[in-house]
């Protein structure tokens, strides 16, 4: 049960940070630009961020509208 509690806290934290990020103008554009850089580490971190955003139904439409749904499947 403790593991589930920790997971719930993590999801709540992710949601808080995703909400803040999505309120910043151009945030998703920057993430998509990071996906195109040659540094694999930068690409990986940007992809992780996009994947977290995709975990929230209310923000998927933003990614789809920008053509990002193909990035994460």
Short mmCIF file of the C-alpha atoms (twelve columns), coordinates in Angstrom:
data_MODEL
# 
_entry.id   MODEL 
# 
loop_
_atom_site.group_PDB 
_atom_site.id 
_atom_site.type_symbol 
_atom_site.label_atom_id 
_atom_site.label_alt_id 
_atom_site.label_comp_id 
_atom_site.label_asym_id 
_atom_site.label_seq_id 
_atom_site.Cartn_x 
_atom_site.Cartn_y 
_atom_site.Cartn_z 
_atom_site.pdbx_PDB_model_num 
ATOM 1  C CA . UNK A 1  0.000  0.000  0.000   1 
ATOM 2  C CA . UNK A 2  2.861  2.386  0.672   1 
ATOM 3  C CA . UNK A 3  4.079  1.942  -2.896  1 
ATOM 4  C CA . UNK A 4  0.672  2.965  -4.217  1 
ATOM 5  C CA . UNK A 5  0.735  6.050  -2.016  1 
ATOM 6  C CA . UNK A 6  4.146  7.035  -3.328  1 
ATOM 7  C CA . UNK A 7  2.996  6.501  -6.890  1 
ATOM 8  C CA . UNK A 8  -0.060 8.692  -6.307  1 
ATOM 9  C CA . UNK A 9  2.156  11.445 -4.913  1 
ATOM 10 C CA . UNK A 10 4.374  11.162 -7.992  1 
ATOM 11 C CA . UNK A 11 1.405  11.481 -10.326 1 
ATOM 12 C CA . UNK A 12 0.154  14.499 -8.388  1 
ATOM 13 C CA . UNK A 13 3.602  16.087 -8.607  1 
ATOM 14 C CA . UNK A 14 3.793  15.342 -12.351 1 
ATOM 15 C CA . UNK A 15 0.370  16.900 -12.851 1 
ATOM 16 C CA . UNK A 16 1.413  20.024 -10.949 1 
ATOM 17 C CA . UNK A 17 4.551  20.496 -13.031 1 
ATOM 18 C CA . UNK A 18 2.839  19.652 -16.319 1 
ATOM 19 C CA . UNK A 19 0.157  22.239 -15.569 1 
ATOM 20 C CA . UNK A 20 2.804  24.873 -14.844 1 
ATOM 21 C CA . UNK A 21 4.741  23.980 -18.002 1 
ATOM 22 C CA . UNK A 22 1.660  24.040 -20.198 1 
ATOM 23 C CA . UNK A 23 0.852  27.547 -18.972 1 
ATOM 24 C CA . UNK A 24 4.209  28.823 -20.285 1 
ATOM 25 C CA . UNK A 25 3.905  30.179 -23.832 1 
ATOM 26 C CA . UNK A 26 5.976  28.134 -26.253 1 
ATOM 27 C CA . UNK A 27 6.819  25.361 -23.768 1 
ATOM 28 C CA . UNK A 28 5.703  22.533 -26.057 1 
ATOM 29 C CA . UNK A 29 7.435  24.163 -29.040 1 
ATOM 30 C CA . UNK A 30 10.700 24.141 -27.106 1 
ATOM 31 C CA . UNK A 31 10.249 20.476 -26.208 1 
ATOM 32 C CA . UNK A 32 9.661  19.616 -29.872 1 
ATOM 33 C CA . UNK A 33 12.763 21.586 -30.882 1 
ATOM 34 C CA . UNK A 34 14.790 19.644 -28.308 1 
ATOM 35 C CA . UNK A 35 13.623 16.428 -29.986 1 
ATOM 36 C CA . UNK A 36 15.426 17.560 -33.127 1 
ATOM 37 C CA . UNK A 37 18.845 18.291 -31.637 1 
ATOM 38 C CA . UNK A 38 21.771 15.955 -32.253 1 
ATOM 39 C CA . UNK A 39 22.523 15.351 -28.561 1 
ATOM 40 C CA . UNK A 40 20.835 12.069 -27.644 1 
ATOM 41 C CA . UNK A 41 20.654 12.990 -23.965 1 
ATOM 42 C CA . UNK A 42 18.684 16.152 -24.739 1 
ATOM 43 C CA . UNK A 43 16.362 14.200 -27.046 1 
ATOM 44 C CA . UNK A 44 15.782 11.567 -24.377 1 
ATOM 45 C CA . UNK A 45 14.891 14.105 -21.687 1 
ATOM 46 C CA . UNK A 46 12.566 15.991 -24.048 1 
ATOM 47 C CA . UNK A 47 10.853 12.745 -25.005 1 
ATOM 48 C CA . UNK A 48 10.366 11.877 -21.338 1 
ATOM 49 C CA . UNK A 49 8.703  15.255 -20.796 1 
ATOM 50 C CA . UNK A 50 6.410  14.768 -23.801 1 
ATOM 51 C CA . UNK A 51 5.510  11.287 -22.564 1 
ATOM 52 C CA . UNK A 52 4.568  12.671 -19.136 1 
ATOM 53 C CA . UNK A 53 2.371  15.303 -20.787 1 
ATOM 54 C CA . UNK A 54 0.682  12.571 -22.845 1 
ATOM 55 C CA . UNK A 55 -0.251 10.873 -19.598 1 
ATOM 56 C CA . UNK A 56 -2.793 13.613 -18.932 1 
ATOM 57 C CA . UNK A 57 -5.862 13.473 -21.141 1 
ATOM 58 C CA . UNK A 58 -6.510 17.205 -20.816 1 
ATOM 59 C CA . UNK A 59 -3.169 18.059 -22.493 1 
ATOM 60 C CA . UNK A 60 -3.120 15.458 -25.277 1 
ATOM 61 C CA . UNK A 61 -5.110 17.781 -27.557 1 
ATOM 62 C CA . UNK A 62 -2.293 20.330 -27.389 1 
ATOM 63 C CA . UNK A 63 0.245  17.751 -28.538 1 
ATOM 64 C CA . UNK A 64 -2.053 16.396 -31.251 1 
ATOM 65 C CA . UNK A 65 -2.713 19.913 -32.486 1 
ATOM 66 C CA . UNK A 66 1.023  20.483 -32.824 1 
ATOM 67 C CA . UNK A 67 1.645  17.165 -34.513 1 
ATOM 68 C CA . UNK A 68 3.256  15.639 -31.444 1 
ATOM 69 C CA . UNK A 69 1.114  12.538 -31.189 1 
ATOM 70 C CA . UNK A 70 3.352  10.738 -33.675 1 
ATOM 71 C CA . UNK A 71 6.375  11.497 -31.510 1 
ATOM 72 C CA . UNK A 72 5.241  9.344  -28.606 1 
ATOM 73 C CA . UNK A 73 3.028  6.860  -30.385 1 
# 
